[in-house]
Amino acid sequence: MPDGVRPYFENAPLAAFALGLSSGFPFAMIGATLTSRLKQDGIDKATITAFTLAILVYNFKFLWAWIIDGVKLPIIGRLGLRVSWLIIAGILVMAAVANMAMTPADPNNIWPMVTAAILVGLAGATYDIVIDGYRIEILEPRQLGYGSGMSQYGWRIGSAGAGAVALVVAARFGWEAAYLICALFALPAIVAGLVIGEPERHRAPAERRSIATVARSIWGPFVEFFQRQGALIVLVFILVHKIGDTLANLTFRLLFDDLGFTNDEIAFYDVALGFLAYMIGVFIGGVLYARMGMKRSVMLSLILMAVSNLSFAGLAAAGHSNIGMAAAIGFENIASGFGGVVVIAYFSALTDLRFTAAQYALISAGASILGRFLTGTTAGTLIEKMGYVNFYLLTTLIALPGVLIYWWMMRTGLVDRSIGTAGTEGEGGEAAAAAGKGA
């Protein structure tokens, strides 16, 4: 294989691909797929966008992530801390998705579906905690870019594949069958864990013998992170860098339905074409990450993700246009694929190997909480008052603060100084450590 391709096919990046498959599908079940289901069942826009608050469960996963980092499960725990949690969390996700399959979307009594969506969010968020911790620990620092790329490949295939399967099956056999079939997407991560085994880079925290040590295990990950120089600035960047992108992404299906696109058209353009564009973006991200380095590649990705929202303003202005939909989705997914690789590689490198799952849960939760909250509380109302064109122009402006903050972090050397042991310990970590010391 060419030198630029070979690292993607090492054991750890391949495992990251399988982990991504299982990580992506629960999000799709309560994201775009649920939006389509509710819209077709006659639920109004304001209620549909409020359902995105179920996804907010992902943003609070840091509250119980410490359990995944330190609590050994009885009996099954003999397989290892990470592997045993992969199995249990995967089973919980499949059970939650099956429950949603059996729950009716009744416009006159929406609360059972709300409860089902929240349960999928809780199970999916727990699975994410385990998957992210396991992924970071099996990857050496030199593999973080490649592993992030493979993880994003898997995430997109899992989410897009589950979304496409759900639309196609639902059109022929109903939404119940669609959700039951999609539950099987939880299995690849379990298989990867059983094949690869426990990660060598995992650093077990101190043994819990008292209430005081348990308390330290809960607060330790956060204390370590916030003791770093510039930690608050880094956290502000994490919180705001993706607001515009998240706010726009969770409303695309509403736009498509209002423009008159059919399920088959949405499946082809948004899922199939979007998937292909995303794959191209991930490949570009891997290449540019290697050639430009982490800092410049992250900066470029932030700019592209901000500008990509303009393409949907153009689609909204053009109306029902297959060419316009293809162009908007293509640009958006290339930018997202590129950004997914380089930003996730940076966020992974921020963690300490003693608290991998808990710290990454905090980082990934903060990365989209504001955008999801705004989508759930205001997006539907903003679209009705402003129209789609002005709404997507607004999301572009909202993305600019994140670009400016990261530019300042680059200029002051804070990006290098923020790297944790996950980005410095192991093969390829020496360069990152040297950069942090020299900044």
Disulfide bonds with the S-S distance in Angstrom:
none
